[in-house]
Amino acid sequence: MKNAKKLAYSKWYPLKKLTKTLNNQRFISEQLWKWEKIQSQAGFFLEYFTNKNLRLISTLATN
């Protein structure tokens, strides 16, 4: 009986390992997507405030 369990486990082990690997890859890709979204939002706000400050400085410099 012990050998039968071992054989059944060894038969399904690659599938379990593949499933775990795919789940890990899905988790990593979701985290990367969230990070890219945060980076793009941060870049937008940085550009917006930089342009706003440059306009303010140029307005003050001309007056």
N, C-alpha and C positions, 0 to 999 in steps of 0.2 A: 504493500500500500504506500509505503514511504517513497519508493521509486516512482510510482505512478504520479504522486503529487509533484515530485521533483521534475518529472518529464513534462507534466502539464504546465508547471511554472516556467520551465525553460522554453517551452513552446510559445508562451504568451509574453515572456519578458521583453523581447524586442518591440512588441507592439506597445507595451506599457511605457517603455523608455521613449519611443517615438512620440507617444501622446504627451508625455511630460515635457519633452523637448519642444513640441509644437505649442504647448501652453506657455512655456517660458518665452518662446519667440513672440507669441501674441502679446504677452504682458510687456515685453521690452518695446515692441513696436508701438503699443498704446502709450507708453511712457514717453517715447521719443516724439510721438505726435503731439502730446500735451506740451512737451518742452518747446517744440518748434512753434506752437501756437503762442505760448508765453513770450518767447523771444520775438516773434513778429509784433505782438502787441507792445512790448517794451520798446522795440525799435520805432514803432509808429509814434508813441508818446515822446520818446527822446527827440525824434525829428521835429515833432510838433512844437515842443517847448523850446528847442534850440532856435527854430525859425521865429517863434514869437519873441524870444529874447533878442535876437538879432534885429528884428523890426523895431523893438523898443529902443535898443541902443542906437540904431541909425536915426530914429526919430529924435531922440534926445541930442544926438550929435549935430543934427542939422539946425536945431533950435538954439 
